[in-house]
């Protein structure tokens, strides 16, 4: 639940960013918004490790890490695309922060609702788990 709450708070902070006109509060909000979002890694990696059989753990964590860094590739492209199509740079950045914040907030809610390592932990004695 804490990981989901961090993502949701991060998303809400970023969606509020276009409402701030003063530079210092905007910078603080930006730092908090993105800073809080990366804390989810401290929750996500152990959750993935708990859910995956030991024989597949390293591979799945590698894929998970690879997918996690795709935002660093995709976000500049998406933001540039939004800026190119906006009437003004301010409108483009507003759209970019609203999109980013919304995606983070929705991901946070989904994380909080769907991730439950204790419930979904790999248990080789259960018949519904795929053997390692």
C-alpha positions in Angstrom: 0.0 0.0 0.0 2.8 2.4 0.8 4.3 2.1 -2.7 1.0 2.8 -4.3 0.5 5.8 -2.0 3.9 7.2 -3.0 3.0 6.9 -6.7 -0.4 8.4 -6.2 0.9 11.4 -4.2 3.6 11.9 -6.7 1.1 12.0 -9.5 -1.1 14.4 -7.7 1.8 16.7 -7.0 2.8 16.8 -10.7 -0.8 17.5 -11.8 -0.8 20.5 -9.5 2.5 21.9 -11.0 0.8 23.8 -13.8 -1.2 25.8 -11.2 2.0 27.3 -9.7 3.3 30.5 -11.2 6.1 31.2 -8.8 9.5 29.6 -9.6 10.6 28.4 -6.1 7.4 26.6 -5.1 7.2 25.1 -8.6 10.7 23.7 -8.3 9.9 22.3 -4.9 6.8 20.7 -6.2 8.6 19.3 -9.2 11.4 17.8 -7.0 8.9 16.3 -4.6 6.7 14.9 -7.4 9.5 13.1 -9.2 11.4 12.4 -6.0 8.6 10.6 -4.3 7.9 8.6 -7.5 11.3 6.9 -7.4 10.8 5.6 -3.9 8.4 3.0 -5.3 11.5 1.0 -6.4 12.2 0.2 -2.8 8.8 -1.5 -2.7 8.5 -2.9 -6.2 11.8 -4.9 -6.4 11.2 -6.8 -3.2 7.6 -7.4 -4.3 8.7 -8.9 -7.6 11.3 -11.0 -5.8 8.6 -12.4 -3.5 6.2 -13.2 -6.4 8.6 -15.0 -8.7 10.1 -18.5 -8.2 13.8 -18.4 -7.2 15.0 -20.0 -10.5 13.3 -17.2 -12.5 13.9 -14.3 -10.1 17.1 -12.8 -11.7 15.6 -12.8 -15.2 12.3 -11.3 -14.2 14.1 -8.6 -12.1 16.2 -7.8 -15.1 13.2 -7.5 -17.4 11.5 -5.4 -14.7 14.5 -3.1 -14.4 14.6 -2.8 -18.2 11.0 -1.9 -18.4 11.4 0.6 -15.6 14.1 2.6 -17.4 12.0 2.9 -20.7 10.4 6.0 -19.2 13.8 7.7 -19.6 13.6 6.9 -23.3 9.9 7.5 -24.0 9.2 10.5 -21.9 11.4 13.0 -23.8 9.9 11.8 -27.1 6.4 12.1 -25.8 7.0 15.5 -24.2 8.7 16.8 -27.4 5.7 15.5 -29.4 3.3 17.3 -27.0 5.3 20.5 -27.1 5.4 20.5 -31.0 1.7 20.2 -31.2 0.8 22.7 -28.5 -0.2 26.3 -29.3 2.4 27.6 -26.8 5.3 26.1 -24.8 3.3 26.7 -21.6 0.4 24.7 -22.9 2.7 21.9 -24.0 4.3 21.7 -20.6 1.0 21.8 -18.9 -0.2 18.9 -21.0 3.0 17.0 -20.3 2.8 17.4 -16.5 -0.9 16.6 -16.5 -0.3 13.4 -18.5 2.7 12.4 -16.4 0.9 13.1 -13.1 -2.2 11.2 -14.3 -0.2 8.2 -15.3 1.6 8.1 -12.0 -1.6 8.5 -10.0 -3.4 5.8 -11.9 -0.3 3.5 -11.6 -0.2 4.2 -7.8 -3.9 3.2 -7.4 -3.3 0.0 -9.4 -0.1 -0.7 -7.5 -2.0 -0.3 -4.1 -4.9 -2.5 -5.2 -3.1 -5.2 -7.1 0.2 -5.8 -5.5 0.0 -8.0 -2.4 3.3 -9.9 -1.9 2.1 -11.9 1.1 -1.0 -13.2 -0.7 0.7 -13.8 -4.1 4.1 -15.1 -2.8 5.5 -18.0 -4.7 4.7 -21.2 -2.8 6.0 -24.4 -4.4 3.5 -26.4 -2.4 0.5 -24.8 -4.1 -0.6 -26.6 -7.2 -1.6 -23.4 -9.1 2.0 -22.2 -9.2 4.2 -23.0 -12.3 7.2 -25.0 -11.2 10.6 -23.3 -11.4 
